[in-house]
């Protein structure tokens, strides 16, 4: 898939998705996707990622929201020009879904909180694109 990009408040978010052909632990047929996110501080101040909030669109199993502290157990601190990259995943009941959301960041020098958009990305099982 082609990466999607959003820049909000001098923070660039790049997302790539990958289909993972496997079964869930309970052996139900589900479509697994991995996504790699790169968070780059393009601003002049050090920032810290505090929280994430996801909206997951799954036409088969219904829509859901996920929120919590940090990303995959980390609350990265990014100096100007730094980036943090991580990989996570999502399972869908059908062949097509979508995710989007936002991060809550903190500017370190004054404690100001701000949101950064996570651009919408589509998760598509490859065989339906043929």
Secondary structure, DSSP 8 states (H G I E B T S, - for coil): ---EEEEETTEEEEEEEEEE----TT----EEEEEEEEEEE-SSS-EEEEEEEEEEEETTT--EEEEEESBTTB--EE-TT-EEEEEEEEEESSSEEEEEEEEEEEETTT--EEEEEEEEEEEE-GGGG-
